[in-house]
Amino acid sequence: MQSIRMPFDLTLAYPQWQGSGRHENLPRGAAAAAAICGEYAPPVRVPLDDGNADAAGVRRWEAILAQFRSAQDILARSGARRVLTAGGDCAVDVAVIDHLNGMHPGLRVVWVDAHLDANTPATSPSGNFHGMPVSAILGRAPEPMRAFLGAPIDPGRFHYFGIRVGDDGDWALQRELELKLLDPHAPIGGPVHIHFDLDVLEPHEFPYVAYPDGRLGIEAAIALVSRVAREADLVGFTVTEFAPADEDEAGEGSKVIARLCEAAIKR
């Protein structure tokens, strides 16, 4: 009997919390997200680092860089061409997108998030790295990380969806690089990675986040992921910033994550 091909080669469980300014509930959320995502592809966990030193203009940079290098090593050794990722904070996607960009020339990135995440160490008011991953994948990573990154994402192949909140530095980079919003009706093709920060969702529908700034309904979110998976070659899907306050909230929020994963695998 011919085996059924899984849509993703690997689930990267990447429970980084050090990039967030409100990290208290992220470990619980990362564990719950990994349990769901691990049902769709074999899971491998990025080990947490206990370094706590600030450097390069970034809080807790020592641990963030060590975890980034561990994730790169896991991805390189796996040879995975299609990656499902369970974060952790938003910055887990720097390693994933860098890997997929090397695997798929012309990779497009759809950044579904309430926040622009485009600060740099020089512009960030907080120094929290989860507010910097967009600038990092577009060639403005903190200096110590640059030597480990491949070619940056072409800004013309990057699109936001759902953004509402940004600092002055975020908006400045968005204007400088002319980063566009995704047209919800325009066709999208080629290899695509979706970054999905759960705080993009309407808080009355999904309150299990630390930064409840989104306005996207759950059904609209499912429809977006389904459309991209149907029209394009969805090679990466990352879920981040799940911050349930207790196990009951983790269980309720996990139902939505499961629906998002289902939408991502329907080709």
Residue frames relative to the residue before (quaternion, step in Angstrom):
aa qw qx qy qz dx dy dz
M 1.0000 0.0000 0.0000 0.0000 0.00 0.00 0.00
Q 0.4387 -0.7002 0.4996 0.2603 3.57 -0.92 0.92
S 0.4286 -0.7092 0.4974 0.2568 3.58 -0.89 0.96
I 0.4636 -0.6619 0.5172 0.2820 3.55 -1.21 0.61
R 0.3799 -0.7367 0.5176 0.2123 3.57 -0.79 1.02
M 0.3602 -0.7257 0.5468 0.2112 3.56 -0.83 1.03
P 0.5371 -0.6489 0.4275 0.3284 3.61 -0.95 0.78
F 0.7693 0.2218 -0.1386 0.5829 3.60 1.13 -0.59
D 0.4510 -0.7057 0.4871 0.2477 3.55 -1.10 0.75
L 0.8149 0.0833 0.0463 0.5718 3.54 1.09 -0.76
T 0.2012 -0.7037 0.6594 0.1721 3.52 -1.23 0.61
L 0.1790 -0.7744 0.6006 0.0862 3.55 -0.67 1.12
A 0.1592 -0.7675 0.6172 0.0682 3.57 -0.50 1.22
Y 0.0331 0.8267 -0.5460 0.1317 3.55 -0.26 1.34
P 0.0540 -0.8869 0.4587 0.0105 3.58 0.40 1.26
Q 0.1919 0.8150 -0.5270 0.1459 3.60 1.07 0.62
W 0.0779 -0.7885 0.6096 0.0246 3.55 -0.97 0.94
Q 0.5377 0.6952 -0.3786 0.2901 3.57 1.21 -0.48
G 0.6266 0.5601 -0.3450 0.4180 3.59 1.17 -0.37
S 0.6633 0.5445 -0.2905 0.4233 3.57 1.23 -0.41
G 0.4230 -0.6850 0.5356 0.2549 3.51 -1.24 0.56
R 0.7398 0.2346 -0.1667 0.6082 3.58 1.30 -0.20
H 0.0923 0.8858 -0.4422 0.1065 3.50 0.58 1.22
E 0.4003 0.7836 -0.4423 0.1736 3.59 1.24 -0.32
N 0.7940 0.3152 -0.1600 0.4946 3.62 0.89 -0.86
L 0.4385 0.7259 -0.4450 0.2878 3.59 1.24 -0.01
P 0.6278 0.5300 -0.3813 0.4238 3.68 0.86 -0.66
R 0.6395 0.5104 -0.3295 0.4712 3.59 0.99 -0.79
G 0.6780 0.4950 -0.2900 0.4596 3.57 0.93 -0.88
A 0.6419 0.5229 -0.3285 0.4546 3.58 0.98 -0.80
A 0.6481 0.5132 -0.3205 0.4625 3.58 0.99 -0.79
A 0.6660 0.4922 -0.3037 0.4711 3.58 0.96 -0.86
A 0.6518 0.5078 -0.3173 0.4654 3.60 0.96 -0.83
A 0.6509 0.5168 -0.3193 0.4553 3.59 0.97 -0.80
A 0.6232 0.5412 -0.3419 0.4492 3.59 1.04 -0.73
I 0.6672 0.4757 -0.2967 0.4905 3.59 1.03 -0.77
C 0.7071 0.4693 -0.2805 0.4485 3.59 0.70 -1.06
G 0.6176 0.5756 -0.3385 0.4154 3.57 1.11 -0.64
E 0.5803 0.5712 -0.3762 0.4420 3.58 1.25 -0.17
Y 0.7163 0.4641 -0.2394 0.4628 3.58 1.24 -0.39
A 0.7802 -0.0111 -0.0151 0.6253 3.59 1.27 -0.18
P 0.6360 -0.5500 0.3608 0.4035 3.62 -1.09 0.58
P 0.3251 -0.7858 0.4963 0.1746 3.61 -0.72 1.03
V 0.0220 -0.7366 0.6754 0.0282 3.52 -1.25 0.70
R 0.2770 -0.8011 0.5160 0.1237 3.57 -0.79 1.02
V 0.3626 -0.6819 0.5928 0.2281 3.54 -1.05 0.85
P 0.3735 -0.7405 0.5007 0.2480 3.63 -0.64 1.01
L 0.4587 -0.6650 0.5199 0.2775 3.53 -1.10 0.76
D 0.2655 -0.7365 0.6029 0.1535 3.54 -1.14 0.72
D 0.3586 -0.7699 0.4883 0.2003 3.59 -0.92 0.81
G 0.3706 0.7227 -0.5000 0.3007 3.59 1.22 0.30
N 0.1253 -0.8291 0.5440 0.0320 3.57 -0.94 0.82
A 0.4636 0.7134 -0.4301 0.3021 3.59 1.28 0.07
D 0.3801 -0.6793 0.5802 0.2398 3.54 -1.16 0.73
A 0.1635 0.7633 -0.6169 0.1005 3.57 -1.16 0.63
A 0.8205 0.2722 -0.1867 0.4666 3.56 -1.33 0.27
G 0.6441 -0.5380 0.3202 0.4396 3.59 1.17 0.51
V 0.6489 0.4957 -0.2983 0.4941 3.59 1.30 0.27
R 0.4478 -0.6768 0.5191 0.2684 3.56 -0.97 0.88
R 0.8515 0.0781 -0.1014 0.5085 3.56 -1.10 0.88
W 0.1765 0.8455 -0.4898 0.1188 3.58 1.14 0.63
E 0.5926 0.5972 -0.3747 0.3895 3.59 1.00 -0.77
A 0.7036 0.4440 -0.2653 0.4873 3.60 0.85 -0.95
I 0.6368 0.5440 -0.3350 0.4317 3.59 0.95 -0.84
L 0.6862 0.4705 -0.2951 0.4697 3.59 0.85 -0.90
A 0.6423 0.5203 -0.3328 0.4538 3.61 0.96 -0.78
Q 0.6729 0.4828 -0.2956 0.4762 3.60 0.96 -0.84
F 0.5995 0.5542 -0.3411 0.4659 3.57 1.08 -0.71
R 0.6800 0.4741 -0.2944 0.4756 3.59 0.90 -0.89
S 0.6233 0.5263 -0.3431 0.4655 3.61 1.03 -0.68
A 0.6510 0.5070 -0.3135 0.4699 3.58 0.97 -0.86
Q 0.6289 0.5283 -0.3355 0.4614 3.59 0.96 -0.80
D 0.6638 0.5109 -0.3062 0.4524 3.57 0.91 -0.90
I 0.6416 0.5196 -0.3191 0.4653 3.58 0.96 -0.87
L 0.6903 0.4831 -0.2866 0.4560 3.56 0.84 -0.97
A 0.6573 0.5126 -0.3184 0.4515 3.59 0.93 -0.86
R 0.6872 0.4782 -0.2875 0.4653 3.58 0.90 -0.89
S 0.6500 0.5329 -0.3199 0.4371 3.59 1.06 -0.66
G 0.2582 -0.7749 0.5275 0.2337 3.57 1.06 -0.77
A 0.3196 0.7870 -0.4824 0.2142 3.59 1.27 0.23
R 0.2283 -0.7740 0.5796 0.1130 3.54 -0.98 0.91
R 0.7509 0.2214 -0.1393 0.6063 3.58 1.29 -0.28
V 0.0297 -0.8497 0.5216 -0.0710 3.54 -0.41 1.26
L 0.1580 -0.7340 0.6567 0.0714 3.52 -1.02 1.00
T 0.0759 -0.8343 0.5460 -0.0091 3.59 -0.67 1.08
A 0.1539 -0.7588 0.6287 0.0721 3.52 -1.06 0.91
G 0.1413 -0.7707 0.6178 0.0661 3.59 -0.53 1.22
G 0.6499 0.0017 0.7309 -0.2083 1.69 -2.46 -0.07
D 0.6193 -0.5404 0.4190 0.3858 3.51 -1.36 0.09
C 0.7436 -0.4631 0.2649 0.4029 3.56 -1.31 0.35
A 0.6311 0.5870 -0.3375 0.3784 3.58 1.07 -0.68
V 0.4691 0.6637 -0.4616 0.3554 3.63 1.19 -0.11
D 0.6413 0.5743 -0.3321 0.3855 3.58 1.09 -0.56
V 0.4833 0.6609 -0.4575 0.3469 3.62 1.15 -0.20
A 0.6884 0.4648 -0.2820 0.4801 3.60 0.82 -0.95
V 0.6639 0.5204 -0.3097 0.4387 3.58 0.93 -0.89
I 0.6934 0.4676 -0.2847 0.4685 3.58 0.82 -0.96
D 0.6139 0.5347 -0.3521 0.4618 3.59 1.02 -0.72
H 0.6537 0.5108 -0.3088 0.4653 3.59 0.96 -0.85
L 0.7079 0.4634 -0.2720 0.4585 3.57 0.80 -0.99
N 0.6080 0.5492 -0.3523 0.4523 3.58 1.09 -0.63
G 0.6503 0.4952 -0.3105 0.4852 3.57 1.10 -0.63
M 0.6770 0.4906 -0.2804 0.4716 3.57 1.11 -0.70
H 0.8031 0.2002 -0.0547 0.5585 3.58 1.05 -0.81
P 0.2437 -0.7773 0.5623 0.1423 3.62 -0.06 1.22
G 0.7800 0.2826 -0.2249 0.5110 3.56 -0.92 0.90
L 0.2623 0.7906 -0.5155 0.2010 3.58 1.21 0.38
R 0.2113 -0.7358 0.6304 0.1287 3.55 -1.09 0.83
V 0.1747 -0.7756 0.6004 0.0865 3.55 -1.10 0.76
V 0.1140 -0.7547 0.6440 0.0516 3.55 -0.91 1.01
W 0.1513 -0.8141 0.5599 0.0290 3.55 -0.46 1.29
V 0.0774 -0.8106 0.5802 -0.0188 3.56 -0.16 1.37
D 0.2961 0.7504 -0.4925 0.3265 3.54 -0.17 1.32
A 0.4598 -0.6506 0.5179 0.3117 3.57 -1.17 0.49
H 0.7452 0.3726 -0.1788 0.5233 3.58 1.24 -0.50
L 0.5430 -0.6513 0.4250 0.3168 3.58 -1.08 0.69
D 0.1641 -0.8352 0.5097 0.1252 3.63 1.12 -0.62
A 0.5213 0.6761 -0.3712 0.3651 3.59 1.18 0.58
N 0.3486 0.7155 -0.5234 0.3042 3.56 1.12 0.55
T 0.2616 -0.6969 0.6341 0.2093 3.53 -1.39 0.18
P 0.6854 -0.4449 0.3325 0.4709 3.62 -1.18 0.09
A 0.6676 0.5131 -0.3054 0.4447 3.58 1.09 -0.65
T 0.7664 0.3720 -0.1955 0.4858 3.61 1.09 -0.63
S 0.5512 0.6467 -0.3944 0.3498 3.62 1.17 -0.43
P 0.3875 -0.7220 0.5191 0.2432 3.62 -0.81 0.91
S 0.7636 0.4014 -0.1866 0.4701 3.58 1.11 -0.68
G 0.3634 -0.7211 0.5056 0.3038 3.58 1.06 -0.72
N 0.4849 0.6594 -0.4369 0.3731 3.59 1.27 0.20
F 0.4289 -0.7598 0.4302 0.2316 3.57 -0.61 1.16
H 0.5772 0.5819 -0.4122 0.3979 3.62 1.09 -0.33
G 0.6405 0.4825 -0.3335 0.4957 3.58 1.29 -0.04
M 0.6993 0.4890 -0.2521 0.4564 3.60 1.29 0.16
P 0.4637 0.7259 -0.4535 0.2289 3.68 1.07 -0.16
V 0.6071 0.5476 -0.3767 0.4355 3.62 1.03 -0.59
S 0.6595 0.4814 -0.3204 0.4803 3.58 0.89 -0.85
A 0.6323 0.5538 -0.3367 0.4244 3.60 1.03 -0.75
I 0.7190 0.4323 -0.2707 0.4720 3.61 0.83 -0.89
L 0.6779 0.4653 -0.2851 0.4926 3.60 1.28 -0.31
G 0.7107 -0.5016 0.2468 0.4271 3.57 1.22 0.43
R 0.6616 0.4966 -0.3054 0.4716 3.62 1.25 0.12
A 0.2059 0.8033 -0.5309 0.1744 3.59 1.03 0.73
P 0.6323 -0.4878 0.4154 0.4355 3.59 -1.22 0.33
E 0.6543 -0.5847 0.3154 0.3614 3.57 -0.95 0.92
P 0.6941 0.4782 -0.3251 0.4288 3.67 0.75 -0.82
M 0.6592 0.5138 -0.3099 0.4533 3.62 1.17 -0.43
R 0.5653 0.6660 -0.3808 0.3032 3.58 1.07 -0.67
A 0.6393 0.5509 -0.3326 0.4209 3.58 1.00 -0.77
F 0.7094 0.4556 -0.2496 0.4763 3.59 1.19 -0.50
L 0.6318 0.5365 -0.3249 0.4555 3.59 1.28 -0.08
G 0.4335 -0.6675 0.5413 0.2711 3.54 -1.20 0.61
A 0.7971 -0.2507 0.2075 0.5087 3.54 -1.21 -0.55
P 0.4766 -0.6726 0.4755 0.3073 3.62 -0.96 0.77
I 0.5984 -0.5290 0.4564 0.3921 3.53 -1.31 0.28
D 0.4706 -0.6408 0.5305 0.2941 3.56 -1.04 0.81
P 0.4690 -0.6960 0.4535 0.2997 3.65 -0.63 1.01
G 0.6235 0.5497 -0.3404 0.4395 3.60 1.12 -0.55
R 0.6999 0.4225 -0.2571 0.5153 3.58 1.29 -0.29
F 0.5891 0.5313 -0.3606 0.4905 3.53 1.31 0.36
H 0.0274 0.7955 -0.6043 0.0343 3.58 -0.96 0.88
Y 0.3432 -0.7058 0.5867 0.1998 3.51 -1.12 0.81
F 0.0033 0.7549 -0.6539 -0.0509 3.52 -1.35 0.36
G 0.8377 0.2190 -0.1721 0.4697 3.57 -0.81 1.02
I 0.4349 0.7254 -0.4608 0.2688 3.62 1.20 -0.04
R 0.0382 -0.8003 0.5983 -0.0085 3.52 -1.15 0.81
V 0.8035 0.2767 -0.0785 0.5212 3.56 1.04 -0.86
G 0.1961 0.7743 -0.5882 0.1265 3.55 -0.99 0.89
D 0.4587 -0.6299 0.5452 0.3093 3.53 -1.31 0.38
D 0.7109 -0.4288 0.3180 0.4578 3.57 -1.26 0.11
G 0.6602 0.5191 -0.3104 0.4453 3.59 0.98 -0.82
D 0.5970 0.5607 -0.3483 0.4560 3.57 1.10 -0.71
W 0.7201 0.4499 -0.2540 0.4631 3.54 0.73 -1.10
A 0.6073 0.5559 -0.3592 0.4394 3.60 1.09 -0.66
L 0.6805 0.4613 -0.3002 0.4837 3.61 0.90 -0.83
Q 0.6069 0.5520 -0.3554 0.4480 3.59 1.05 -0.71
R 0.6773 0.4688 -0.2890 0.4877 3.58 0.98 -0.83
E 0.6542 0.5376 -0.3227 0.4230 3.58 0.89 -0.91
L 0.7759 0.3314 -0.1680 0.5099 3.57 0.89 -0.95
E 0.3648 -0.7638 0.4599 0.2684 3.57 1.36 0.05
L 0.1404 0.8112 -0.5471 0.1514 3.54 0.86 1.03
K 0.2747 -0.8115 0.5068 0.0951 3.53 -0.71 1.16
L 0.4672 -0.6102 0.5553 0.3179 3.49 -1.41 0.25
L 0.4909 -0.6449 0.4960 0.3116 3.56 -1.10 0.66
D 0.3660 -0.6927 0.5789 0.2260 3.54 -0.89 0.96
P 0.3814 -0.7687 0.4577 0.2326 3.63 -0.46 1.11
H 0.7260 0.4180 -0.2427 0.4893 3.57 1.25 -0.27
A 0.5724 0.6022 -0.3864 0.4005 3.61 1.19 -0.36
P 0.5336 -0.6186 0.4589 0.3493 3.61 -1.00 0.72
I 0.1054 -0.7734 0.6218 0.0637 3.55 -1.15 0.64
G 0.0150 -0.8244 0.5647 -0.0362 3.56 -0.83 0.98
G 0.6498 0.5285 -0.3905 0.3821 3.50 -1.37 -0.08
P 0.6650 -0.4501 0.3685 0.4684 3.59 -1.25 -0.15
V 0.0477 -0.8126 0.5793 -0.0429 3.56 -0.81 1.08
H 0.1372 -0.7343 0.6575 0.0985 3.51 -1.21 0.71
I 0.1760 -0.7645 0.6119 0.1010 3.58 -0.98 0.89
H 0.1613 -0.7216 0.6670 0.0913 3.51 -0.95 1.02
F 0.0294 -0.8178 0.5742 -0.0260 3.58 -0.63 1.10
D 0.1120 -0.7670 0.6315 0.0164 3.54 -0.41 1.32
L 0.4368 -0.7408 0.4498 0.2410 3.56 -0.58 1.15
D 0.5917 0.5737 -0.3906 0.4101 3.61 1.16 -0.27
V 0.4721 0.6383 -0.4548 0.4036 3.59 1.27 0.16
L 0.6193 0.5909 -0.3356 0.3933 3.58 1.19 -0.53
E 0.6120 -0.5450 0.4397 0.3675 3.53 -1.24 0.59
P 0.4595 -0.7307 0.4254 0.2719 3.64 -0.58 1.10
H 0.6140 0.5414 -0.3667 0.4420 3.60 1.08 -0.53
E 0.6972 0.4285 -0.2649 0.5101 3.59 1.22 -0.46
F 0.7948 0.0720 -0.0075 0.6025 3.57 1.09 -0.74
P 0.0335 -0.8597 0.5095 -0.0129 3.61 0.12 1.26
Y 0.5448 0.6854 -0.3594 0.3229 3.58 1.29 -0.11
V 0.5266 0.6011 -0.4180 0.4320 3.57 0.87 1.00
A 0.5301 -0.6464 0.4540 0.3083 3.57 -1.23 0.44
Y 0.7635 0.2450 -0.1313 0.5829 3.58 1.20 -0.55
P 0.0584 -0.8617 0.5040 0.0119 3.62 0.31 1.25
D 0.2390 0.8155 -0.4848 0.2070 3.57 0.53 1.21
G 0.5531 0.6683 -0.3737 0.3282 3.59 1.23 -0.19
R 0.2099 -0.7689 0.5909 0.1248 3.51 -1.34 0.30
L 0.4844 0.6671 -0.4365 0.3602 3.62 1.22 0.25
G 0.3917 -0.7258 0.5189 0.2247 3.56 -0.81 1.01
I 0.6191 -0.5699 0.3879 0.3763 3.56 -1.12 0.63
E 0.6723 0.4946 -0.3193 0.4487 3.61 0.84 -0.87
A 0.6388 0.5112 -0.3275 0.4726 3.60 1.03 -0.72
A 0.6317 0.5298 -0.3253 0.4630 3.57 1.06 -0.75
I 0.6459 0.5088 -0.3162 0.4732 3.58 0.94 -0.87
A 0.6531 0.5191 -0.3117 0.4548 3.57 0.96 -0.85
L 0.6370 0.5255 -0.3308 0.4568 3.59 0.99 -0.78
V 0.6792 0.4806 -0.2979 0.4679 3.59 0.80 -0.99
S 0.6408 0.5306 -0.3206 0.4529 3.58 0.97 -0.84
R 0.6654 0.5089 -0.3121 0.4481 3.58 0.92 -0.87
V 0.6622 0.4914 -0.3169 0.4687 3.57 0.91 -0.87
A 0.6552 0.5123 -0.3126 0.4589 3.60 0.94 -0.86
R 0.6803 0.4913 -0.2824 0.4647 3.57 1.06 -0.72
E 0.7680 0.4017 -0.1962 0.4587 3.58 0.88 -0.97
A 0.7793 0.2929 -0.1407 0.5359 3.58 1.08 -0.71
D 0.5143 -0.5698 0.5123 0.3852 3.53 -1.35 -0.16
L 0.1485 -0.8252 0.5423 0.0540 3.57 0.01 1.32
V 0.0735 -0.8453 0.5290 -0.0130 3.56 -0.17 1.34
G 0.8027 0.1295 -0.0813 0.5764 3.58 1.23 -0.24
F 0.0324 0.7705 -0.6356 0.0351 3.54 -1.10 0.77
T 0.0295 -0.8141 0.5785 -0.0418 3.55 -0.66 1.15
V 0.1483 -0.7634 0.6255 0.0639 3.56 -0.95 0.97
T 0.0162 0.8296 -0.5551 0.0586 3.58 -0.73 1.05
E 0.8328 0.3309 -0.2031 0.3945 3.50 -1.52 0.07
F 0.2988 0.7162 -0.5552 0.2993 3.59 0.99 0.88
A 0.0408 0.8341 -0.5415 0.0972 3.60 -0.51 1.18
P 0.0464 0.8229 -0.5633 0.0580 3.62 0.52 1.12
A 0.4807 -0.7054 0.4539 0.2557 3.56 -1.00 0.86
D 0.7958 0.0289 -0.0085 0.6048 3.60 1.18 -0.45
E 0.7189 -0.4592 0.3002 0.4267 3.56 -1.29 0.07
D 0.5902 0.5561 -0.3765 0.4480 3.60 1.10 -0.54
E 0.6668 0.4786 -0.2968 0.4881 3.58 0.94 -0.88
A 0.6092 0.5471 -0.3526 0.4531 3.59 1.04 -0.71
G 0.6662 0.5049 -0.3034 0.4574 3.57 0.97 -0.82
E 0.6706 0.4887 -0.3046 0.4676 3.59 0.94 -0.84
G 0.6835 0.4854 -0.2948 0.4586 3.57 0.88 -0.88
S 0.6047 0.5803 -0.3481 0.4199 3.55 1.10 -0.68
K 0.5799 0.5789 -0.3793 0.4297 3.58 1.12 -0.54
V 0.6599 0.4891 -0.3034 0.4830 3.58 1.02 -0.76
I 0.6261 0.5260 -0.3382 0.4658 3.59 0.99 -0.78
A 0.6355 0.5233 -0.3314 0.4610 3.58 0.99 -0.77
R 0.6489 0.5083 -0.3200 0.4670 3.59 0.99 -0.76
L 0.6306 0.5214 -0.3297 0.4709 3.57 1.04 -0.75
C 0.6544 0.5024 -0.3128 0.4707 3.59 0.95 -0.85
E 0.6248 0.5316 -0.3340 0.4642 3.58 0.99 -0.78
A 0.6525 0.5064 -0.3120 0.4695 3.56 0.97 -0.86
A 0.6710 0.5220 -0.2993 0.4332 3.58 0.99 -0.81
I 0.7282 0.4364 -0.2573 0.4617 3.62 1.05 -0.59
K 0.5713 0.5864 -0.3995 0.4125 3.60 1.20 -0.16
R 0.0424 -0.8233 0.5645 -0.0411 3.55 -0.35 1.30
